[in-house]
Amino acid sequence: MEGTFLTDHLAIPGPHTHTGETYLGVCYYKGVHRRIDFKVVDRERFGPLCIFYTGGDYFNRSMRLLATKKGYHLENYGIYPALKAGKDKYALNIIPCYTEQDVFRVLGLKYVPP
């Protein structure tokens, strides 16, 4: 294992979807195995992705509930106007959020840094 950084592949990206691609693996660094996740998304999806992966469970649930109350659908890959139709239509109606601050702005919240 000497000199090997990636030791196991848990999920390798498949065909590109509207939400992005994910690589899951295990690396070995300084004597410790660690799981690593790489997420590749379009720029307009980066803000919601950051909130989802850096925020705690309670915070994420609260943000999603607030979004729903304000007429939006918030998930880790984007924020959309709430629709009656299924998820396929979300890709067409994404509200671009390049940063976490953009998500807070859409929801009418003052941004508080992590």
RAJO-V708038 format. One line per field, one symbol per residue. phi: phi as a letter, one per 20 degrees, with the letter a starting at -180 (. if undefined). psi: psi as a letter, one per 20 degrees, with the letter a starting at -180 (. if undefined). A space follows every 10 residues. Layout:
# RAJO-V708038
phi=???
psi=???
This chain:
# RAJO-V708038
phi=.gneeedbde bdgdgfdfep ccddbcdcbl mcececcddd cfgfdfgfff ffedefgfff ffffffgffe ncddcfdqcc ffcffffgff gfcfefcfcf gffffgemdf fcff
psi=ipipgphqoh ppqbqpriia qpppapropl jppqpqpppo rqhiihghgg ggiiqrgggg gggggggghj kroprijrpq qpqhrahhig hikqopnhrh hhggghjkqp poq.
